[in-house]
Amino acid sequence: MVLVHAVDRPEVPALSMPDRFKTEVVYFMTPPDELGINQAPANHYWISLDSARQWLDDYVIEVVSPLAADAKAEMELTDYQETWLEWLLEHRVDHIHIE
């Protein structure tokens, strides 16, 4: 299991997630360059709350192939991804650290 921490909200309890979430979180992250950040610290991710709300509403996320930018697919959210997105929105967390 990994723990997801709210970086700017230390009062928010960490959320326990399956180990595989470490590789899946990149599907949800806002790219650092869109935020004016050159490089994020290791295991830090920013998530757009507007996007989180949309993913929950649609119950899917669009994934782009790393081999071909025009190859996209929709993936249904897993139960734990849904829980995580709800945690983000409930606590208004948009910057996380995973350990």
C-alpha positions in Angstrom: 0.0 0.0 0.0 1.0 3.6 -0.6 -0.1 6.7 1.2 -1.4 9.8 -0.5 -0.7 13.0 1.4 -2.3 16.4 0.8 0.8 18.6 0.5 -0.7 22.0 1.4 -3.3 20.5 3.8 -1.5 18.7 6.6 -4.7 18.4 8.6 -6.2 16.1 6.0 -5.6 12.4 6.9 -3.5 10.5 4.4 -5.4 8.1 2.0 -4.2 4.5 1.7 -4.1 3.3 -1.9 -2.9 0.1 -3.7 0.7 0.0 -4.8 -0.3 0.1 -8.5 -1.7 3.6 -7.9 1.9 4.9 -8.1 1.9 4.1 -11.8 -1.7 5.2 -12.5 -1.5 8.6 -10.9 0.2 10.0 -14.0 -3.1 9.5 -15.9 -4.7 12.1 -13.6 -1.9 14.6 -13.1 -1.8 18.2 -14.4 1.5 18.5 -16.3 4.0 20.7 -14.3 4.6 22.9 -17.4 0.9 23.8 -17.5 1.3 25.2 -13.9 4.5 27.1 -14.7 6.7 24.6 -12.9 9.8 23.3 -14.6 10.0 20.1 -12.7 8.0 18.7 -9.8 9.7 17.1 -6.8 9.8 13.3 -6.9 6.4 11.7 -6.1 4.6 15.1 -6.1 1.6 15.6 -8.4 -0.9 18.3 -9.1 -4.5 17.4 -10.0 -7.0 19.8 -11.5 -10.1 19.7 -9.3 -12.3 20.6 -12.3 -10.9 17.5 -14.1 -11.4 15.4 -11.0 -15.0 16.4 -10.9 -15.5 15.7 -14.6 -13.9 12.2 -14.2 -16.2 11.4 -11.4 -19.2 12.6 -13.3 -18.2 10.6 -16.4 -16.8 7.7 -14.4 -14.0 7.4 -17.1 -10.7 8.9 -17.8 -9.2 9.4 -21.3 -5.7 7.9 -21.6 -3.3 8.9 -24.4 -0.9 6.3 -25.7 2.8 7.2 -25.0 3.6 5.8 -28.5 1.1 7.8 -30.5 -0.6 11.0 -29.3 -3.6 10.4 -31.6 -4.2 7.0 -30.0 -6.7 7.6 -27.1 -8.8 5.3 -25.0 -11.3 5.7 -22.3 -10.8 3.7 -19.1 -13.5 3.2 -16.5 -12.5 4.3 -13.0 -11.7 1.6 -10.5 -13.4 1.7 -7.1 -10.2 3.0 -5.4 -9.6 5.7 -8.1 -13.2 6.8 -7.4 -12.5 7.0 -3.7 -9.3 8.9 -4.3 -11.1 11.5 -6.6 -13.8 11.9 -3.9 -11.1 12.4 -1.3 -9.5 15.1 -3.5 -12.8 17.0 -4.0 -14.0 16.6 -0.4 -10.8 18.1 1.0 -10.1 20.5 -1.9 -6.7 18.9 -2.5 -4.9 19.6 -5.7 -1.3 18.9 -4.7 -0.4 15.4 -3.5 2.7 13.5 -2.4 2.8 9.7 -2.6 5.0 7.6 -0.3 
